[in-house]
Amino acid sequence: MTHEYAPCSLCGGEVVPKCIRHTYHWDGQLFVFEDVPAGVCVQCGEVYFTAETVKTMEKIVLSKTKPKRTIRVPVYTYAEALTA
């Protein structure tokens, strides 16, 4: 089932369905979801999710389902990076 998206609220461009990688922040943690159904503006790249998609990501995070894999993510402090 494909969702039909309205034009982009930022630029008015066409929003088309795609599967994307999405970073999701919850309770101070970072999660990465792959193959997430989304609407993506072909003009500016703005991303839109249906309420159902967001609820599903929340459900996965809250259920503490074992992830497919775990990755290490470097963390930088912006001000320190400027002086390096």
ZAKE-415626 format. One record per residue: residue number from 1; residue in three letters; y, z, x of N, C-alpha, C in turn. Coordinates in steps of 0.001 Angstrom, whole numbers, plus 500000, padded with zeros to 6 digits. Layout:
ATOM|NUM|ALA|Y|Z|X|Y|Z|X|Y|Z|X
...
END
This chain:
ATOM|1|MET|498817|500000|500841|500000|500000|500000|501245|500000|500885
ATOM|2|THR|502107|499022|500702|503314|498892|501499|504515|499334|500686
ATOM|3|HIS|505360|500131|501323|506582|500603|500673|507665|499541|500845
ATOM|4|GLU|508448|499310|499821|509567|498382|499921|510828|499193|500208
ATOM|5|TYR|511502|498854|501290|512665|499610|501732|513958|498939|501294
ATOM|6|ALA|514954|499769|501033|516299|499277|500729|516938|498796|502038
ATOM|7|PRO|518054|498084|501960|518748|497699|503187|519162|498931|503989
ATOM|8|CYS|519337|498755|505291|519711|499849|506191|521017|500491|505740
ATOM|9|SER|521026|501815|505677|522229|502529|505247|523298|502555|506335
ATOM|10|LEU|522930|502219|507567|523919|502209|508652|524604|500859|508809
ATOM|11|CYS|523805|499775|508827|524388|498468|509120|524161|497431|508028
ATOM|12|GLY|523342|497751|507030|523064|496810|505955|521970|495805|506274
ATOM|13|GLY|521357|495935|507457|520313|495008|507868|519030|495179|507066
ATOM|14|GLU|518130|494225|507242|516837|494252|506553|515932|495315|507190
ATOM|15|VAL|515286|496113|506375|514346|497135|506843|512940|496642|506539
ATOM|16|VAL|512124|496538|507594|510764|496009|507442|509739|497083|507791
ATOM|17|PRO|508567|497049|507171|507526|498026|507478|506899|497756|508838
ATOM|18|LYS|506700|498830|509606|506047|498766|510914|505305|500078|511132
ATOM|19|CYS|504417|500096|512103|503804|501335|512571|504426|501656|513918
ATOM|20|ILE|504919|502892|514066|505671|503263|515260|505129|504549|515877
ATOM|21|ARG|505604|504862|517080|505377|506167|517704|506592|507017|517348
ATOM|22|HIS|506348|508250|516919|507440|509119|516481|507306|510497|517110
ATOM|23|THR|508394|510989|517683|508401|512363|518191|508887|513273|517067
ATOM|24|TYR|508220|514398|516919|508457|515305|515796|508652|516701|516359
ATOM|25|HIS|509787|517303|516071|510090|518654|516552|509838|519640|515421
ATOM|26|TRP|509063|520685|515727|508758|521696|514710|508621|523043|515394
ATOM|27|ASP|509402|524003|514951|509306|525386|515424|509344|525467|516954
ATOM|28|GLY|510265|524722|517564|510430|524765|519008|509396|523987|519793
ATOM|29|GLN|508537|523253|519118|507519|522467|519798|507755|520982|519563
ATOM|30|LEU|507239|520172|520483|507348|518729|520382|505969|518141|520119
ATOM|31|PHE|505876|517295|519105|504636|516611|518763|504890|515115|518799
ATOM|32|VAL|503885|514348|519177|503999|512893|519198|502961|512327|518234
ATOM|33|PHE|503429|511531|517304|502549|510855|516351|502546|509366|516676
ATOM|34|GLU|501373|508763|516677|501255|507333|516903|500810|506645|515620
ATOM|35|ASP|501156|505387|515506|500784|504556|514351|501291|505130|513033
ATOM|36|VAL|502542|505587|513028|503153|506162|511829|503795|505036|511012
ATOM|37|PRO|503477|504930|509723|504129|503915|508902|505602|504266|508689
ATOM|38|ALA|506461|503283|508922|507898|503508|508806|508581|502207|508426
ATOM|39|GLY|509813|502334|507991|510674|501175|507804|511619|501133|508986
ATOM|40|VAL|511750|499966|509620|512611|499839|510798|513609|498705|510552
ATOM|41|CYS|514892|498986|510769|515925|497983|510586|515817|496939|511690
ATOM|42|VAL|515755|495674|511315|515624|494599|512299|516922|494381|513062
ATOM|43|GLN|518022|494888|512538|519321|494676|513169|519698|495810|514129
ATOM|44|CYS|519601|497062|513690|520058|498178|514534|518937|499112|514985
ATOM|45|GLY|517732|498983|514409|516598|499798|514827|516469|501145|514145
ATOM|46|GLU|517348|501451|513199|517240|502729|512474|515868|502824|511805
ATOM|47|VAL|515302|504040|511809|513951|504257|511295|514011|505071|510003
ATOM|48|TYR|513195|504671|509031|513110|505357|507743|511655|505701|507445
ATOM|49|PHE|511444|506910|506914|510118|507345|506504|510122|507644|505016
ATOM|50|THR|508986|507438|504369|508851|507878|502984|508636|509392|503001
ATOM|51|ALA|508897|510020|501868|508667|511464|501758|507194|511787|502009
ATOM|52|GLU|506310|510925|501534|504874|511133|501723|504499|511158|503213
ATOM|53|THR|505087|510263|503994|504802|510210|505428|505270|511488|506119
ATOM|54|VAL|506463|511951|505788|506984|513180|506395|506120|514379|506009
ATOM|55|LYS|505731|514460|504753|504874|515567|504303|503530|515544|505029
ATOM|56|THR|502995|514358|505282|501724|514247|505990|501865|514746|507426
ATOM|57|MET|502948|514372|508111|503159|514863|509480|503296|516383|509495
ATOM|58|GLU|504042|516936|508543|504184|518395|508452|502830|519056|508225
ATOM|59|LYS|502031|518481|507350|500712|519034|507041|499834|519051|508300
ATOM|60|ILE|499868|517976|509060|499069|517896|510290|499507|518968|511280
ATOM|61|VAL|500808|519118|511465|501327|520112|512412|500971|521529|511960
ATOM|62|LEU|501159|521812|510686|500896|523163|510180|499412|523509|510158
ATOM|63|SER|498558|522504|510010|497120|522767|509958|496526|522995|511343
ATOM|64|LYS|497333|522741|512366|496893|522900|513757|495640|522086|514052
ATOM|65|THR|495594|520903|513434|494509|519956|513691|494472|519636|515178
ATOM|66|LYS|493278|519535|515744|493160|519216|517163|493728|517822|517422
ATOM|67|PRO|494660|517697|518381|495243|516386|518649|494260|515444|519320
ATOM|68|LYS|494533|514157|519203|493713|513126|519837|493720|513314|521358
ATOM|69|ARG|494894|513641|521890|495038|513938|523318|496316|514743|523509
ATOM|70|THR|496486|515317|524682|497681|516082|525021|498322|515442|526246
ATOM|71|ILE|499644|515358|526230|500364|514791|527370|501359|515812|527908
ATOM|72|ARG|501695|515676|529171|502733|516515|529777|504064|515792|529626
ATOM|73|VAL|505117|516544|529306|506434|515956|529106|507436|516640|530025
ATOM|74|PRO|508108|515881|530900|509126|516498|531754|510344|516924|530932
ATOM|75|VAL|510972|518017|531331|512156|518528|530646|513298|518608|531655
ATOM|76|TYR|514442|518065|531296|515619|518077|532163|516757|518812|531481
ATOM|77|THR|517622|519436|532276|518872|519980|531791|519942|518969|532155
ATOM|78|TYR|520645|518472|531182|521592|517388|531366|522608|517684|532474
ATOM|79|ALA|523264|518850|532391|524314|519187|533368|523753|519258|534791
ATOM|80|GLU|522565|519808|534942|521933|519890|536278|521571|518509|536787
ATOM|81|ALA|521151|517622|535918|520777|516270|536329|521986|515491|536833
ATOM|82|LEU|523184|515772|536283|524392|515099|536723|524805|515473|538132
ATOM|83|THR|524491|516701|538536|524907|517173|539851|523851|516917|540930
ATOM|84|ALA|522703|516458|540539|521624|516239|541512|521849|514992|542335
END
